[in-house]
Amino acid sequence: MMRAEDKTSLKGRVALVTGSGRNIGRAIALELAERGADVIVNTRANAGAAEAVVGEAKKRGVRALALMADVGKSAEVRRLAERALAEFGRVDIVINNAAIRPERPFLELGEEDWHRVLDVDLHSAFYTAKAFLPGMVAQRWGRIVNLTGMNAIQGHAGRVHVSTAKHGLWGLTKALAREFGPHGITVNAISPGPIEGERDDPASAQHIRSQLGRIPLGRLGAPEDIARICGFLASGDGAFISGQMLAVNGAAAT
């Protein structure tokens, strides 16, 4: 009797996860590795964190590579793509997780602050799509998953630039899904609710904890909650889902 295809497996695939040195990005990289994908771990500056994730991924029996790049800069994404393609030959799955979320009242927001957030939170997904979609089109298979965010999509006082970027990312998701669906490529977004994790800013950590009362399920999310949905969308099980934004927030927003 022929064995049924394992649609959860990503064996033989190559995945890039931006901003994957810690928290959600780290969990996604390890989830994809657990499913059999070779992984490219990316951070802007923390080489030690990236190499630690690479080491954990390799323990799962896959190839893994750390590539440092500021994905908010097109030239650095081009260099990252050149190295990734030289090492693996192709990239099948792109997870756009890198983001910055500085808080600043709108009337104090400078042009430099505005452009920096849009570069990292929105333009980076444009750069990675331009770099890797040609290969996906050529092989008629590809997966792109963009990380948005519950508060950003709802509109967040003090983070107008973040909300603007994440709404743009949602528009990019829908448009790419329609344009590249005929080529066998799915493009989706995940909108995380309040998620536990490492925070550089104690105020940010306190803000996340303060959201607990808004969550009917009674707990903060874990990075692995997001990672499992990402793995699902990248796998054969998610092959007929495209152009969607999946909210993973414990019913904090519906």
Beta strands, then each sheet from edge to edge (+ up, - down):
strand 1: 14-17
strand 2: 38-43
strand 3: 64-68
strand 4: 93-96
strand 5: 142-147
strand 6: 185-192
strand 7: 245-248
sheet 1: 3+ 2+ 1+ 4+ 5+ 6+ 7+
end
